[in-house]
């Protein structure tokens, strides 16, 4: 199987090259618009710890909404499933930053992987952690095994300067009583979490937690129990790709999460994790090359969770 993974990744890299100029880099966060749009990386790590890669798999990029999975895992590890009294678990079916949906549902975000849901997670983390930003970084470093992971302060500042809709959403949540702390403090944590820089290799290592019953493979430390891991994987399956989650399930068939920085990470429980990075996005905000690469991966392997 090891030689097969390597061969398949190289086949995929060749087959997706015609898509290299399809899509556009995210423009609404100016720092993201500066990224070379023609990069592509892919990294697969097996549950046994074997690594396979092509392209720019070790180059750092802003993981953006992928970070919401880490925030969710950390929150659940601290407060358990009581978090779902404040955040739902249904697919959004609309934009990830919809104010209309939030008003319709009286301040309860549809799920924790849309912007409003992640803000509620940040509110809980501020309540439970002494140094929320430092503690969040330490958590991600522990999952990835990379002590050098940090925030991109330029990206965080860019999000703060131009994140008008996110500011409105935070105050909207506050008006419904679903933000308990100072809005500026919640937004500062939210923007910093989204600005975390990681590589495909880092992401693949980190997500082994969700492929291994909530345990860190390298140390055996249990972060989540089996039930919690199952539920978080289900949320990723249903809600991990904005309003394109159904398409990802249909074509790829793995739980995962995307970010407008061009990253995607997915997992096959008990088998492997895989991360891709391609900055050019489709109309739904997902990486064009990444979506196709993961579709080809499960097609060529002949297996998905279905």
SULTA-V173549 format. One line per field, one symbol per residue. ss: DSSP state (H for helix, E for strand, - for the rest). phi: phi as a letter, one per 30 degrees, with the letter a starting at -180 (. if undefined). A space follows every 50 residues. Layout:
ss = ???
phi = ???
This chain:
ss = -HHHHHHHHHHHHHHHHHH----E-----HHHH-------EEEEEE---- EEEEE-----EE-HHHHHHHHHHHHHHHHHHHHHH-E-E---------HH HHHH----E-E---HHHHHHHHHHHHHH---HHHHHHHHHHHHH-----E E-HHHHHHHHHH-HHHHHHHHHHHH-------HHHHHHHHHHHH-EEE-H HHHHHH-HHHH---E------E---HHHHHHHHHHHHHH--HHHHHHHHH H---EEEE----EEEEEE---EEEEEE---E-----EHHHHHHHHHHHHH H-----
phi = .eddedddddddeddcedcecdibdecdcedddddedcdababcbdddjd cbabiddcddbddhdddddddddddddcbiddeddcbdbcedibedbddd dddechiceeadccedddddeddddddccdbeddddddddddddicdcdb dcdddedddddcddddddddddeddcicbccedddddddedddddecbce dddddddeedcbhicdddcidccbdddddeddddddddbdbhcbdddddd ccibdaacbddjdbbbbceibabbbbbbddcddcjceddddddddddddd diabdc
